[in-house]
Amino acid sequence: MTSIDKEYDIVLDTLQKQRDKLWKMTQSNMNHDLFNIMDQIRLEQIDQLDKAMKVWVAYLGDLCGVNESDTK
C-alpha cells in the first residue's frame, strides 16, 4: 500500500460520493425498468467521474514520485 492509499483525499472522496449518488439514481430506475435519457446522461457523467478519479490518482502519483503500476 502506498502513502496515497493511506491518506484521506477530499478530491477523491467528493468525486466518489457524486458518482455513488448518480449510480444509485440510475440503478433504481433500471431495477424498475424505467431507464430513460436522464439515466443515459447519468451513466455518461459516471464515466467522466471515473476518468477524473484516474487522472487525479495519476497526478498524485506523479506529485509523490509513485508509478501508476505501484498503486495497483
FENKACOR-V742789 format. One record per backbone hydrogen bond with DSSP energy under -1.0 kcal/mol. CO is the residue of the C=O (numbers start at 0). NH is the residue of the N-H. If there is no record, write none. Layout:
co=CO nh=NH
co=CO nh=NH
This chain:
co=1 nh=5
co=2 nh=6
co=8 nh=12
co=9 nh=13
co=10 nh=14
co=11 nh=15
co=12 nh=16
co=13 nh=17
co=14 nh=18
co=15 nh=19
co=16 nh=20
co=17 nh=21
co=18 nh=22
co=19 nh=23
co=20 nh=24
co=21 nh=25
co=22 nh=26
co=23 nh=27
co=24 nh=28
co=25 nh=29
co=26 nh=30
co=28 nh=33
co=29 nh=32
co=35 nh=39
co=36 nh=40
co=37 nh=41
co=38 nh=42
co=39 nh=43
co=40 nh=44
co=41 nh=45
co=42 nh=46
co=43 nh=47
co=44 nh=48
co=45 nh=49
co=46 nh=50
co=47 nh=51
co=48 nh=52
co=49 nh=53
co=50 nh=54
co=51 nh=55
co=52 nh=56
co=53 nh=57
co=54 nh=58
co=55 nh=59
co=56 nh=60
co=57 nh=61
co=58 nh=62
co=59 nh=63
co=60 nh=65
co=66 nh=69
co=67 nh=70
